Amino acid sequence: MDEKTTIAALAALAQPTRLQTFRLLVAHEPDGIPAGELARLIGVPQNTMSAHLSTLSQAGLVTGERQSRSIIYRADLDRFRAVALYLLKDCCGGNAALCQPLIDDLACCSPTLEVTRPN
């Protein structure tokens, strides 16, 4: 991950409809959601959703897979993880105790995440 890629991802998310869309896709992993259903759930016209999905896709945050007549969109969690790690790299100057509240908050999202606590 580099600065340019991270900026593109953050810019794509810096718009309310795109942020809502990405969060909705994350909530529906790994199944994804058809483009038309995304538009309905967010409450925007399909052509508007298409433009937003294009922006998110160009930033590498979502992927689309054609299934019959629909395109199923999914969040690219690996790319999002890379963006988050880029932002947090060298967190707190290497002082793990300062980063622990962030780690604790993230741990509640994943029951399989093992958290190493400082002694």
Secondary structure, DSSP 8 states (H G I E B T S, - for coil): --HHHHHHHHHHHSSHHHHHHHHHHHHTTTT-EEHHHHHHHHT--HHHHHHHHHHHHHTTSEEEEEETTEEEEEE-HHHHHHHHHHHHTTGGGG-HHHHHHHHHHHHTT-TT-------
